[in-house]
Structures are given as C-alpha cells and as structure tokens.
Amino acid sequence: MSAAPNPLARLQWRGQPLVLEYQWVGDAASAAPVVVFLHEGLGSVSMWRDFPARFCTEHGFKGLVFSRYGYGQSTPKPVGEAWAPDFMHQQAFEVLPMLFAHLRIERPWLFGHSDGGSIALLYASKFEPAGIVVVAPHILVEDLSITSIEQAREAYAATDLRTRLARHHGDPDSAFRGWNDVWLSPAFRAWNIEPELDGITCPVLAVQGEDDEYGTLEQIRGIARRVPQTELLVIPHCAHSPHRDQPETLSRAAGRFIHHSNLS
C-alpha cells in the first residue's frame, strides 16, 4: 500500500499558480517556534528522509518540510525555462513569505541545507525569523563548487542518477536542470550574497563538514565575519550532507542551539 500524498499549498506567484507539497513533522503541540526545513539543490520532502521527523521528535519541535518550485511533487519547472541567478533571492523574498502566510507560520526557525542554507540566510537578511541553522550553505561561488557540479552533470548523463532522482521528484529533469544549469551558467559566477549578510540580526548556527566537496570552510567563516552572533560548527569525517553523514552530531548541536536561543 503506497503512502498518502503530502498536502499541497496552492499559491499564486508572479501571476501564475504555484503548488508546493509540504509535510508537518514532530510535536504538533510544541509551543516553540516552528522549524522550517529548506532543502538542497537536488532535494525535496522525501530527500530529507527521516531526519526532520527524528530531529523534531527528539527535541520537542514542530517542523515543516516542503519541496520548492521545480522539486518533489511541487510545480515543475517548464521545459526550456532557465532559472535566473537570483533564484534563491526570489525564494527567500517572495515564495517563503507567501507560504508562511498561507500556513499561518510566524517567526519560524529556518533549517537550511546547501542552497536551502543560502535561502535561509537571505530570508534572515530581510525578515525576522526566530533564528537560522545553515548547513553547508553557499555565500559565494568557488571553483570547488563548480567542479563538483560539473561532475554531477556528467553523472546525470552517464549513470543511473536520473533514475534515482525520479524516486523523489515527479519531474527529475526539472529538479536537476534547474539547479545544474543555473549554477554552471557564466552569469552565476559573480553570485555573492556577502553584502546581504550584514542585515542578519537573529541567532545563526553555521555548520559544515570538514570534507565538503561543494565548498570550502570559507563559506561559513565568511558568515561569521559578517554576522558576529554566528556560532560555527565544523564536523570531521563529514562531506556536504551532515544530516546523512553525521546526523547525531548535527541533531545534538542544532537542538541545543535552538533551545538555548529560545531561552535567551
């Protein structure tokens, strides 16, 4: 018997209908702010696996997981549409506020991974979340990132990567091409959100694996230089996805940080 489909938020964005799949996890009765999970460049609700549910249950939080435009069972990217270099700004400044208003979420915590971490940083630069946990975020484009994303393009063409992504996305080409094409476009090489970081006033936990293949530790160290209230966590023996490589370490540190910040 297949699982029931996730609920759908039906929105209007830039004059067009936008459908986003979402899922509530954790402690529905929690009095703490909702923790909203923002996925990576190839992620979705199901790509998180059970990390959000386990994290929220363990620490007594209510969580929201959703798939962005182009991902999971949300509205796919139309064939031929190229994302603009400011696609993460659009998600942070336009789509997230609409989704939060639709679901009546006020001042959440944001827990973002990779591109989702960048979106969390951008949202916090303009709005006032309770705080943010950013895991392997990007604040600028590095050669290491481009090399790994080029390798992903080769794998998509030559291996079963597309088949594996199809388990998590209604349209795997939408998910992969949207992310891969914009990151490898010449215009994206100048992408840099360091100036926006100056507007962040909420608590920030910035986490990165020591062996991250998509970015150097300059990504989180650059956040700390701009945002003095940032707490850094570098996880040994860990690559780009700490919630898969070192889930206990990440859960323990993020849960402690959120609880401590909520009490401050």
N, C-alpha and C positions, 0 to 999 in steps of 0.2 A: 504493500500500500504506500503510495507516494505521500510526502508531506504536503500539508495545505500550503497554498501560495502565501507569500507575505502580503500584508496590507499595502495599498497604493495611495500615495498622496497625489492628488490631481490639482496641478497648479497652472497658472498662465505666466509664461516668461517670454518677454520681448515679443508679445503679441501672438505667441504660439502655445498650444497645450504642451505641458510637461508633466510626465508621470514618473514618480520616484517610488521605488519599492523601499519599504522600511520594516524594522522589526524591533520590538521592545524586549529587553532582556533584564535579568537581575531582580532586584527587590522593588516590586511595584509600589510598596507602601513607604519607601525611603523618603525621609524629609530633606535629605541632602540634594543639592542641585543635580539635575540630570547630567550624565556623562554621554556626550555625543561622539561616536567613533567615525573618523574620516579616513577612508581607505586610500591605498597607494594607487599608482598609475595603472596597474592592471587588476585592481581589487574590485570587490563587491561585497554585499552582505555575506554571501557564503564563503568568500575567500578568506574572511577573518577566522573561519572555522568556529571553534567554541571559545576562543579567547575572551571576547567581550562578555559572554554569559558567565564564564568562570570568574573573571575579574570582578564583575559587579556583584555576583553572589558572595564571593569570598569577602568583599569589603563593605557590603551592605549598601550598594548604589543601585539606582535605576538607570539603565542605559538605553540609548537609541543607536541602532546601526542602520545605515541606509546606503543605497547604491546611487552614485552620482549619475548625471546625464551621460548616456553613452555606455553604461555599465550594467551588469547584472540583468535584472528584469525591468530596469528603468527605460525610458525612451532612448532608443539607439540613435547614434549619430547618422544622419542621412548619408548615403553613398555620395562621395565627391565633396562633402563638406570638410574643410580644413579648419582645425581649431586655431584661433589667434594666439600669439604669445602671451596675451593677458588672460588666458582661460582660467587660471587659478584666481586672479582678481575677480573675474565675473562670478565664480562660485562663491567666493568669500563675501563679496559686497552685495550681490544680488540674490543668488539662489538660497544661500543659507538663511538670511533674514526672512525670506518668504516661507521656507519650510518651517522655521521656528514659529512664525506667526500662525501657520496652518495647524501645527500640532500643539500650540499654546505652551511653548517652551520659553522660559525666561532665564537669562543669565546662566547658561549651562557651563559645565566644564567641557572643553574640547580635547579629544584624544586622537591626534592625527599621526598617520604613518606616511613617510615619504612625501609625495605630492599632497597628501592629506595633512601632513605636518605643516607644509608651506601655506596651505589654505587656512589652517588654524592660526598661524602667525599673522596672516593678512587680516583675518576677521578681527583678531585681538587688537590690531593696529587702529581699527576704526570704531569698533563697538566695545562693549564692556562685559566679556564673559567672566565667570567666577574665577577661571584660571585655565591654563592650557598645558597639556603634556604633548610634546612633539618628539616623535621617534624617527630617527634618520631623515630629518627634514632637509630641504634644499633652500638656501638663500641666494645662491649664485650658481652659475654653470661652470663645472670643472671638466677638464679633459678626461678624467677618470669616469665621470658620469657618461659622457658622450661615447667613450669606448665601450662601456658595458651595454649601453642602449643600442649601439650598432651591432653588438654580438647578439642581443635579443632579436633584432630584425633578421639576422641570418638564421637563428634558431627557429623563428616563426616560419621561415620559408623551407627549411631543410629537415625539421624534426616534427615530433608529434605535439609541439607546443600549442598549435591551434586546437587540436582535439582536446587537450587538457583544459584549455581556457573555456571551451564550449560547455564544460560541466558547470561553469559558474556564470556564464554570460549568454543571454538569449541571442546576441549577435557578437561573436568573438572578434570579428573583423572591426566592428565599431570600437570595441574596447581597446584592441591592440593598436589599430591605425591612428585613432585619436591621440593616444599618448605618444606612440613612437614617432609619428610623422612630425608633430609639433616640436618635440624635443630635438629632433635631428634637422629641423629647418634652420637655414642660415640666420633668419631673424631672431631665433631664440637664443643664440649665443650671447647676446647682450642682456638677457633676462637677469635681473638682480633686484632683490627686494630689501636689501640692507637699509635704504633710507626709510622704508615703511616701519622698520622695527623700532624706530625712535618713539613711535606713538603707543607702544605697548606698556600698560601700567599694571596689568594683572600678574599673579604668580605664574612662573614658567619653569617647567622641568623639561630640559632638553637632553635627549638620550640618543646614543649612537653606539653601534657595535664597533669594536676595535678593527674588525676585518671587513668593514662595509665596502662592497665592491662598486657602489654607486656614488660615493662621496668620501672626501677626507674629513678628519675631525675639525677642519677649519669651518665646516658648516655649523656645528654647534658652538664652537669657540667664538665665531663671529656674532652669534646671537648674544652670548654673554657679554661681549664688549659693548654692544648697543643697549642691552637690557640688563641693568645691574642686579635686578632681583632674580635673575636666572640661576637655577641650580643645575649643574651639569652631572651627567652620569655616563661614563664610558664603560661598556660591558666587554670584558675579554672573551675570546673564543666565540665571537658573535659577528655575523655578517649583516646584511641590510635589513633583515626582518627579526628583530629581537623577540617579538611575540611568538615566533616559531622556534628560533634558535635557543633563546634563554627566557622562556615565559615566566618561570618562577621569579627570577631576578627582576624582570621588568614589572611584574604584578606587585611584588612586595614594595619596590621603590615608588611606583606610581600611586599605589594605595596609601602608603604612608604620607606621601607628599600632598595628596588631595585632602586627606583627613586633617593633617597639620594645618594646611592653608585655610580650610573651612573653619577651624577653631581659632585662627589668629584674628 
